[in-house]
């Protein structure tokens, strides 16, 4: 998991350290703004499942920068398992980012995990469980429609099945 490349649309591929450095540079550019760090994973079922995890650093009211990584899983889980796998991939990455944040002393940067679940549709009955899993790991959970950020980015890249990284 840790070796996967992330992609920033303008800067291309980078590893997690380079991505983190890029996030920090974005935050340092304007110290007076508030920031949100959002992580979300989306998946597209098929013969193999394509997962995309999106990381967005959002400067409130003033732009954002985002990164994503794409990977696949040959195991075909049930719908419910897939939602939990998405949340799990996000938590795993959020933990790595949190570790890096704590080393820089930036404890003020909250990490939100954006989940692809909502009150409408078939994810309704598992919202509580998935949100509980995220908050139990110490992160803030956002569900649809408030999880727009990461799911919008991730969704965009799961749809383009080509070039799985």
Secondary structure, 3 states (H helix, E strand, C coil): CCCCCEEECCCEEECHHHHHHHHHHHHHHCCCCCEEEEEEEEEECCCCEEEEEEEEEEECCCCEEEEEEEEEECCCCCHHHHHHHHHHHHHHHHHHHHHHHHHHCCCCCCEEEECCCCCCCCCHHHHHHHHHHHHHCCCEEECCCCCHHHHHHHHHHHHCCCCCC
